[in-house]
Structure formats: C-alpha cells, structure tokens
Amino acid sequence: MKERQKSIWVFGDYRNYYQNRVTLQLISKAVDLARVIAAEVCAVVVGHDIEEWIMEYTAHGADRILAIDHPSLTSYSTEHYLVLMERLAGERNPDIILIGATDFGREFAPRLAKRLKTGLSADCVGLDITSEGLLVQIAPSFGGNMLAEIVTDKHRPQMATVRPGTFKEIPHNYERTAIVERLPLPANLPVSRVRVVEYERAAQKGHTIENATVIVCGGRGMGNKKNFKKLDELARLLGGDVGATRPVVYAGWAEHDALVGQAGKHIKPKILFSFGISGAIQHTAGLGEANFIVAINKNPQATMMKMADVAIAADASDLLNNLIKELKKRIRD
Amino acid sequence: MLNIVVCIKQVPMVNELPWDEKTGTLRRDLATGMMNPACKRAVEAALQIKDKQNASITVITMGPPVAEEVLREALAMGADRGVLICDRMLKGSDTYATSFVLAEVIKKESPDCDLILCGAYTSDSETAQVGPQLAEELSVPAAAYVENLDISGRTLRVRRLVDHFRETLEMECPALVTISMERYEPRYASFAGLNRAFVERDIAVLNADALGITAASLEARGSRTKVRRVFIRKAQKGNVMITGAAANAVGEFLDKYQRKISAVIGKSIESKNQT
C-alpha cells in the first residue's frame, strides 16, 4: 500500500511582499524540514490576481501550490481565509502548517489552530524536526532571556507562527516548477461577519528607528530617567536614534515609540550601542540584524555583553558621560 | 444595558524582576504581580463606554489566589463585578486551554454579554493568542490589535493599524476585541474606588468543578502544546572585552574603532594624536 504523502504547508501572506519576505523564509525552512521526513512543501495562496505569488513561491522552493483566486477575496479577510484554510486542511491533513508572525498571521493562526483543534506556538525563533516528524518549536518564554522548546505531540497538524527574519529565503530560480492546483471558491462561503469600512495602506513614515544606521539603546542599568535622557545627546552626536527596553518604557523613562524588541521595533543599525541592558530575549529579539554591537554593562556576564562585538565592563551612565565628553572633543565635520 | 466582559491577566512586574543569578531565570515565586498593561487598557476601553452609556463591566481572570489583586484593581477603576477562576488543575494551561476555560466562565457568568475585551498581548508570554481563540470558542466576530472602538446601538466600529494597513471594521454585537497599547491610557483608581474595591466588594471565586470542567473535558479541550524544556539563549558574538576606568575605556574603545565609527556617522572622530 502506498504511504500517504507527508506535507508541510506554508500560508502565503503576501500583503507586504516587498517589505516582508517571511513567507519565502518559511518555504525555505519547510524545505529543510521536509528533507528530514520526506515530505512535500506546499504553499497555500488565496486572494485575487495571485499569479505573481504562485510564481514567486514556486521559484523559492515550493513543490505544490494550492491556489484559490476569486474577486471576492480581493482584500485580506480573516474570516474568509479561516473558512478556506479550515476546509483545505480538513480535507488534506497536512503534518505541519507554518504561518508568518505578521499582525495578520498572529490573529489568523490562533483561530485556525482552534478550528483544527490543535496546538500553536507563537512567534518562534527556531524550528527543528525529529526523524519521527515531531516539530520542535523554539519560542521566547518566561518573561526573560529564556527560550522554550514546545511540541504538539498528540494533535495534528502541528502549527507555529514564526518571527519574520528568523530564516533565510532560498534564492529564486524561475526555472523551477511546482504542481499548481487551482481550486474553486466554495459555493457556500459564508458572508464575513466583519465588514471592512475603510482599508488603506498607511503612509510610510520617513525617518524611523527601524531604518536608523546608529542606535543608542538604554536599559534599567542607566539607573534613572535623568541619566537615561543623556542618551539623547550621544544619539545627536552620532546622528542616531534612541531605543529603549521594556522596563524602561514602563518606568516612563522613554516613549513606547522607542521600544526595541519583540513587542516593539525591529532594528538593523550599522552600529548599536547598548547601555545597561541585560539582554532579555524580549529585547534581543528585535536586534536580529544589528551589524556591530557595543555593549556597556557593569556585569561582564550579562547576555547582552556576550552578544556584543565590543563589551565594555563599566557603569553604563559613567561610561556614557565620558564617551559624550570625549566625542565632543574629537568630532570634526 | 450593555454587558461588557473584560478578560485580564496578572503578570510579573517587569521593572523589578527577581532574577536567579545562577540560572538566569525569573523567580516567578518572588515576582510582584501587576495587571498586564494591555489588559489595563482593555479595562479603560470598557470604562470609556460606561462613561457614555448604561453598561455593566465584569472582569474575569484565571490564576493563583493572589491574582485576585488585579480584579480588585479593575473594580477600583470602576468595573462592577470580578470573577476569579482558580484551580490547580488549570495550572500550566496553554492558550488553547485558557480560551476554553474563559469561554466556559463567560457562558456561565455572563451568558448575555454584548462585548468581550482582552489585552492584545501579555507582557510575560506575548503569544497574543488567547483573545482570538476565545472568539472562536464563543463563535463571535472579532478584531485584534484595536486602537479605538465606538459602539452605536448593536454595531461596533473599530480602528486598527495592522501590517502597515489602516483598517476601519464594523461588526454586530456580541463581538470580541483585543486592545493594543496605542491608546486608552488607563485612569487612576480613586481613593474611594480603592476603598470600595477592597473593603466592600466580593469577588466570585470559581474552581474547575463549579464550571463543570473535569479531567475528561480538559483531555478533550485542554492544552495541546507541551513545553519540553527551557534554556538560555546562546550568546552569538563575544569578541573584545574592554575593562578599566570609564575614561580610559572610552579612549581605548574610540582609538580602536574610530575609523569604523567615522565611516558610519560620516564625520571624523579620529584622534588628532593618532595617525
């Protein structure tokens, strides 16, 4: 008897395709995982005018595409997508479903998991698989610098949302082919109970901390609000922005806008100064692509110090004052 | 009258976390609790509705006995009724189980509720999954990450910014909304409110049995995920360590990296003494 073809699904979240390549990153990881358990990688794309995404997902590694293209799916609708995915997954029983941890994905995935009566881990920063096909989901946990290994051992599919930027996409190859199944919109698709009144792309802000080349981040180790505010001066000298950790934002030393980390901004500066930050994962999860990290902390054993290119063991506020003083002497335009 | 349910959670106070230096883990047993900030904004959102129209607010939490504190706080802010679900059997529930239990409580304690509010995410686990999964349990329309909500008759209108799209959505009550950190700055509890909340008010405490939840129903509708182990994140770099007095350390650092920094900031910081 022929064994059932194992399958790893990736949900096609293409709304910000050019800014956010998480679907491609997940296809790439799915290809790795599929090799271990001899599965196929299947991308699901629903929407209208989706040929471009079918082509892209094929070029980046998908073996099969399940596509539903219909004018009534023109804008993202959580309820419609739920109905369609619930049916497809119910009919075909994938082993794994991976979804990008975008705002959409993080609202959609938990509801889909509930409908499929299965487990879901949130915002994973790593995935692994055993030869038996158990998906090991690495997710930030315990309000600090800990990671948890989470498994859904008794229910299928195994589901995870994954932080954008965690995996590298496979370079495109437009020679690749995939089995493309174009499926009809089910006739009895219920009307969405949520009506879209307005829907528009928000104006892109010009300069933001997300695209700053120098960022000066401060944490609790700055001691107090007055000391923290001096980070502004260093940022000005270096033409950079100030970022903050969550405890600091909650303490009112910095605005929520400055929050860097899992619940805040994801930054990719060329140089990151990290003052008095221990390195809890809620913060470090936002630093995935920081190029050159300079950490200053009294405790040389702090996680942030170990993550740094240069670790300066000193009182953060004291060092900041000295650095400002010295830079003022040295800077020549 | 509009019946509003707000689901809230007690989380460790993040700016004074007791860390176990040896293991690098959070000593949850020593942590001071507080109401999760996004949950507090959900309470505020409910109160702003109540400021304008006849409404009754029930706050629900699941947790250890000490979680009663956050219910008292919500009562002090102006909520009407508090329900604590407390049972050892429910310890370690994942979001699948938590949303099941919360739904059972709502069906029992507020079967005619019009609006369910949750914080968009909690500051300790940040899964953001309980609200959306609760909407599924209750089979109601829902929206997550809501910045602003208005209610007119039975119609709920919400605004939110998701994935760089600004959306205005409408749905009919009963509906569920999770509130983001963007707006709804929470009000302070008045002294009279605090006094009422802690002295005069009763909080209903329910265990699993009172909700008709058994080991069998938890097997069927309880946790789907297991935490196999927790570990410290691996450090990635760790190249150069500079120690010594701050002034000397600054000099050593700048001398060593002046070219690199100059190139990035587009201004020279190269020391005049150096060549």
Interface residues (C-beta under 8 A of the other chain):
Chain A: R15 N16 Q19 N20 Y76 E79 T102 D103 F104 R106 E107 F108 A109 P110 R111 A113 K114 R115 K117 T118 G119 L120 S121 A122 D123 V136 P140 S141 F142 G143 G144 N145 M146 L147 A148 E149 I150 V151 T152 D153 K154 H155 R193 V194 R195 V196 V197 E198 Y199 E200 R201 A202 Q204 T213 V214 R220 L238 G239 G240 R246 P247 V248 Y250 A251 H256 Q262 A263 K270 I271 I281 Q282 T284 F292 I293 V294 P300 T303 M305 K306 M307 A308 D309 V310 A311 I312 A313 A314 D315 D318 L319 N321 N322 L323 E326 L327 R330 I331 R332 D333
Chain B: V11 P12 V14 N15 L17 W19 G24 T25 L26 R28 P37 D94 T95 Y96 S99 Y121 S123 D124 S125 E126 T127 A128 Q129 V130 P132 Q133 A135 E136 E137 P141 A142 A143 A144 Y145 R157 L161 V162 D163 H164 F165 R166 E167 T168 L169 E170 M171 E172 M181 E182 S223 R224 T225 K226 V227 R228 R229 V230 F231 I232 R233 A235 Q236 K237 G238 N239 V240 M241 I242 T243 G244 A246 A247 A249 V250 G251 F253 L254 K256 Y257 Q258 K260 I261 V264 I265 G266 K267 S268 I269 E270 S271 K272
